[in-house]
């Protein structure tokens, strides 16, 4: 089977079923397996007593080795599976674990329910599962803003990027990307502990997400059916501290008619980030429901563009 057919099947499986809890309890999750390797290297090679030059080199070598090993195993799996329907099914299941469209929706929707009930404490506790900022400092509007930003950024990181790399390189491309993204999530922080050790991983993730982030922004803007979404995206994306996250976040801000980004608190310290769509109002809890609807439309648009491609390639083959 061709890569587009595989990715279409994998995305469909993930959207319908996710990664079943019963499977997770028994064998875990492929991304968690990658995380174990990263954590082991972080604990062994990233020590305060080591000089920064050593830590950077060790982090770079760790990143290269983990991506290479994970990708190599994916290549072996793809080649070992027989060219049959059940071989394709096994590969599609593994590929589906690299996509997170269903779980992303569920995690963000979990914040919406306590917000609707006016339970700010529960909403803070839930949003802490998807963002790194201090939840105790968040009011209802700030919880909504953090959730929408996470939804927009992770639509690129967790959905469009693995699909994009899978369309080009199949399952190995998805695994390579997910390894890079997991490295960035675990060690790519600009903190004293990971500034040096995770520096290479952070830059690698910036490169891997460069095109997918812009595709995601375009999908959000198109799905919003608002010309202002395109205008805000092209005007404000570059203001974001990340070279990539600003694209889907700015498109969502313009699509919903709200402002995103802005000041936020990490570990008791407030960072003064510029606003995206600065002239608009602050997001309110009702906007989280609107954002989830926009996310579904944008991902559906991505699927609509993928399915004809997959069908056409399969027919040609």
Secondary structure, DSSP 8 states (H G I E B T S, - for coil): --HHHHHHHHHHHHHHH-S-HHHHHHH--HHHHHHHHHHHHHHHH--TTS-HHHHHHHHHHHHHHHHHHHHHHHHHHHHHS-SSHHHHHHHHHHHHTT--HHHHHHHHHHHHHHHHTT-HHHHHHHHTTT--S-GGG--HHHHHHHHHHHHHHHHIIIIIHHHHHHHHHHHHHHHHHHHHHHHHHHH---STTTTTTTHHHHHHHHHHTHHHHHHHHHHHHHHHT-HHHHHHHHHHGGGSSSTTHHHHHHHHHHHHTEEEE--EEETTEEE---EESTTSEE--HHHHHHHHHHHHHHHHHHHHHHHHHHHHHHHH-
